[in-house]
Amino acid sequence: MLDVTGKTTDNKLLTGCIDFTAGSLGGALQVYVSQPLDTVKVKQQAFPKLYNNMVDCFVKTYRQDGIFRGLYAGSIPAVIANVAENSVLFAAYGGCQKAVAYGMKIEHTKDLPVIGNAFAGFLAAFFSTFTLCPTELVKCKLQALREMQLQNPKASNNVHITPWKLTRQIMATEGVPGFFRGLTSTFMREMPGYFFFFGGYEGTRQFLAKPGQSKEDIGALKTMFAGAVGGVTLWTSIFPADVIKSRIQVNNLKRSMTSVGLEIIRKEGVVALYNGLLPSVLRTIPATATLFLVYEYTKKTLNELV
């Protein structure tokens, strides 16, 4: 395998650990950059009638619950979710790149075409989805606690419930399967999404590289721009699946993705499948720019050290 520094390494375990570490750091920093707008997105998706627009949702959340209990609600499980997802995603991505390169009879992963990298991202997302679904379910529920309380005033007031308490509550009432509610819609979001995510990222890096220049050497700003393109491509391609997933997880629905999606279209129209798209696009630009910048330069630094 040829790493980002151009050095050859035969230690597959070490390479996997480097990918895992770089993905973990990138995932953690990504949360703190994007969490407020992610909270707005989830609220708009799950409770579209409560807010006029993104700004209305942002301001009301801030006024009612402040920064940490409002805009940064669910940040602990979000960090866990992003670290778990991105560490597995990027570790699996490296392995899937090798598998795709082998299938395409290409010697080095750096020589994969854009479609090859996109397909590697599609395969890698299968593995990361299993780590993402439980933690994202807890995150979404925490983000929408106030709205759930408004819908059911007779229920106990759990607006300030902790992530650990909510986790124990789900385990006590539903067991392990309760954490995987929305798994199918998460698969339907993640796998096609990461096809476009890595395709958009690698394609942009390749486009921005000067003649004779490696895409790993395009610099920090171009790497961030490529990451932002990848993020925007992901969210615009899979947003309806994300809306359905949020509805299923927040409202604890025990129905199929198809039936929930058809109900949304029938009662609210097709546009409802794009509720919260604007904050998603706005948050993903700095979030994925940060993710890929940290990932690429952590990976490059660790490879140079070994």
C-alpha positions in Angstrom: 0.0 0.0 0.0 1.2 3.6 -0.7 0.3 6.0 2.0 -0.2 9.8 1.8 3.5 10.5 2.2 4.5 8.2 -0.7 6.2 5.7 1.6 5.4 2.0 1.3 4.1 0.2 4.4 3.4 -3.4 4.7 2.0 -3.2 8.2 -1.7 -3.4 7.6 -2.5 -3.3 11.3 -0.5 -0.1 11.8 -2.1 1.5 8.7 -5.6 0.6 10.1 -4.7 2.1 13.5 -3.5 5.3 11.8 -6.8 5.6 9.8 -8.8 4.8 13.0 -6.9 7.5 15.0 -7.2 10.1 12.3 -10.9 9.4 11.8 -11.5 9.6 15.6 -9.8 13.1 15.9 -11.6 14.4 12.9 -15.0 13.1 14.1 -14.6 14.7 17.5 -13.7 18.2 16.3 -16.4 18.0 13.6 -19.1 17.8 16.3 -18.2 21.0 18.1 -18.1 22.9 14.8 -21.5 21.7 13.7 -23.6 20.7 16.7 -25.8 23.9 17.0 -27.0 23.6 13.4 -27.4 19.8 13.7 -29.8 20.4 16.6 -31.8 22.9 14.5 -31.9 20.3 11.6 -33.2 17.5 13.9 -35.9 19.8 15.4 -37.1 20.9 12.0 -37.1 17.4 10.7 -39.1 15.9 13.6 -41.4 18.8 14.4 -41.8 20.9 11.2 -45.0 22.7 12.3 -43.4 24.2 15.5 -40.9 26.4 13.7 -41.2 28.9 10.8 -37.7 28.4 9.5 -34.1 27.8 10.5 -33.5 31.1 12.2 -36.8 30.9 14.2 -35.8 27.4 15.4 -32.3 28.6 16.3 -33.5 31.6 18.3 -36.3 29.8 20.1 -33.9 27.0 21.1 -31.3 29.5 22.4 -33.9 31.5 24.4 -35.6 28.5 25.9 -32.6 26.3 26.8 -29.5 28.3 26.2 -26.3 27.1 24.5 -25.3 23.9 26.3 -28.8 22.5 27.1 -30.3 23.8 23.9 -28.0 24.3 20.9 -25.4 21.8 22.2 -28.0 19.3 23.5 -26.9 15.7 22.7 -23.3 16.8 22.2 -21.9 14.0 24.3 -23.6 11.2 22.4 -22.8 13.2 19.2 -19.1 13.1 20.0 -19.3 9.4 20.7 -21.4 8.8 17.6 -19.0 10.8 15.4 -15.8 9.3 16.9 -17.3 5.8 16.6 -18.6 6.3 13.1 -15.6 8.1 11.6 -13.0 5.9 13.2 -14.7 2.8 11.8 -15.6 4.6 8.6 -12.1 5.7 7.7 -10.5 2.5 8.9 -13.0 0.5 6.8 -12.5 3.0 3.9 -8.8 2.2 3.7 -9.6 -1.6 3.6 -12.4 -1.1 1.1 -10.1 0.9 -1.1 -7.7 -2.0 -1.2 -10.6 -4.4 -2.0 -11.9 -2.2 -4.8 -8.3 -1.7 -6.2 -7.9 -5.5 -6.2 -11.2 -5.9 -8.0 -10.2 -3.3 -10.5 -6.7 -4.7 -10.9 -5.1 -1.5 -9.7 -1.8 -1.9 -7.8 -2.0 1.2 -5.6 -5.1 2.8 -3.9 -3.8 6.2 -4.8 -4.4 5.3 -8.4 -8.1 4.5 -7.9 -10.5 6.6 -10.1 -13.2 8.7 -8.5 -15.8 6.0 -9.0 -13.5 3.5 -7.3 -13.1 5.7 -4.2 -16.9 6.4 -4.2 -17.7 2.7 -4.2 -15.1 2.1 -1.4 -17.0 4.8 0.6 -20.3 3.0 -0.1 -18.9 -0.3 1.3 -17.2 1.3 4.3 -20.5 2.9 5.4 -22.0 -0.6 5.8 -19.7 -1.2 8.8 -19.9 2.3 10.3 -23.7 2.3 10.4 -23.8 -0.3 13.1 -21.7 2.0 15.4 -23.6 5.1 14.4 -27.3 4.1 14.8 -27.4 3.6 18.6 -25.5 6.7 19.5 -27.3 8.9 17.0 -30.7 7.7 18.3 -29.8 8.9 21.8 -28.5 12.2 20.3 -31.7 12.9 18.3 -33.9 12.2 21.3 -31.9 14.5 23.5 -32.0 17.3 20.9 -35.8 17.0 20.6 -36.8 16.5 24.3 -38.5 19.8 24.7 -40.6 19.3 21.6 -41.6 15.8 22.7 -42.6 17.2 26.1 -44.8 19.8 24.3 -46.5 17.0 22.3 -47.2 15.0 25.4 -47.6 17.4 28.4 -48.8 14.5 30.7 -45.5 12.8 30.4 -42.8 13.4 33.0 -40.7 16.5 32.4 -37.4 15.1 31.0 -36.2 18.2 29.3 -32.9 18.1 31.2 -32.4 14.3 31.2 -28.7 13.2 30.9 -27.4 11.0 28.1 -26.6 8.2 30.5 -30.1 8.3 32.1 -31.8 8.3 28.7 -29.6 5.3 27.6 -30.6 3.4 30.7 -34.2 4.3 30.1 -34.1 2.9 26.5 -32.4 -0.2 27.7 -35.0 -0.8 30.5 -38.0 -0.3 28.2 -36.9 -1.7 24.9 -33.6 -3.5 25.4 -30.8 -3.7 22.9 -33.2 -3.6 19.8 -34.4 -0.2 21.0 -31.0 1.3 20.2 -31.3 0.1 16.6 -34.6 1.7 15.8 -34.2 3.4 12.4 -31.3 1.1 11.3 -32.8 0.4 7.9 -33.2 4.2 7.2 -29.7 4.8 8.5 -28.3 2.2 6.0 -30.3 3.9 3.3 -28.8 7.2 4.3 -25.3 6.2 5.0 -24.3 3.9 2.1 -25.5 6.0 -0.9 -24.5 9.1 1.1 -20.9 8.0 1.5 -20.7 7.0 -2.2 -21.3 10.6 -3.0 -19.3 11.9 0.0 -16.0 10.2 -0.9 -16.7 10.5 -4.6 -17.2 14.3 -4.2 -14.2 14.7 -1.9 -11.7 12.6 -4.0 -13.0 14.0 -7.3 -12.6 17.6 -6.0 -9.1 16.9 -4.7 -8.1 15.4 -8.1 -9.6 18.4 -9.9 -7.8 20.9 -7.7 -4.4 19.2 -8.0 -2.0 21.0 -10.4 -0.5 19.0 -13.4 2.0 16.5 -11.9 0.9 17.3 -8.3 -0.4 14.6 -6.0 -3.8 15.3 -4.6 -2.3 14.7 -1.1 -0.2 17.8 -1.6 -2.8 20.3 -2.6 -2.6 22.1 0.8 -4.9 22.8 3.7 -7.3 25.2 2.1 -8.0 23.1 -0.9 -8.3 20.0 1.3 -10.9 21.8 3.4 -12.8 22.9 0.2 -12.8 19.4 -1.1 -14.2 18.2 2.3 -16.9 20.8 2.1 -17.9 19.7 -1.4 -18.0 16.1 -0.2 -20.3 17.1 2.7 -22.7 19.1 0.6 -22.9 16.3 -2.0 -23.7 13.8 0.8 -26.5 15.8 2.4 -28.2 16.9 -0.8 -28.3 13.4 -2.1 -29.6 11.6 1.0 -31.7 14.1 2.9 -35.1 12.5 2.6 -33.8 9.3 4.2 -32.3 11.4 7.0 -35.7 13.1 7.6 -37.4 9.7 7.8 -34.7 8.4 10.2 -35.1 11.3 12.5 -38.9 10.9 12.6 -38.6 7.2 13.4 -36.0 7.7 16.1 -37.4 10.8 17.8 -41.0 9.6 17.9 -40.0 6.0 18.6 -42.0 4.7 15.6 -42.2 0.9 15.1 -42.9 1.1 11.4 -41.0 0.6 8.2 -39.1 3.4 6.5 -41.4 3.2 3.4 -44.6 3.6 5.4 -43.2 6.6 7.3 -42.0 8.2 4.1 -45.3 7.7 2.3 -47.2 9.2 5.3 -45.0 12.3 5.3 -45.6 12.8 1.6 -49.4 12.2 1.9 -49.9 14.5 4.9 -47.2 17.1 4.5 -46.1 16.9 0.8 -42.8 16.0 -0.8 -41.2 19.3 0.4 -41.5 18.0 4.0 -38.8 15.4 3.1 -36.4 18.4 2.9 -37.2 20.1 6.2 -33.9 21.2 7.8 -31.9 20.9 4.6 -30.6 24.5 4.8 -29.0 24.1 8.3 -27.6 20.7 7.2 -25.9 22.3 4.2 -24.6 25.2 6.2 -23.3 23.1 9.0 -21.7 20.5 6.8 -19.4 23.0 5.0 -17.2 23.9 8.1 -17.9 20.4 9.6 -16.6 18.3 6.8 -13.9 20.8 6.0 -12.6 20.3 9.5 -13.1 16.5 9.4 -11.0 16.0 6.3 -8.3 18.6 7.3 -7.8 16.9 10.6 -8.0 13.4 9.1 -5.5 14.0 6.3 -2.9 15.9 8.3 -3.2 13.5 11.3 -2.7 10.6 9.0 0.2 12.3 7.2 1.9 13.2 10.5 1.5 9.7 12.0 2.8 8.1 8.8 5.9 10.3 8.9 6.5 9.4 12.6 6.5 5.7 11.8 
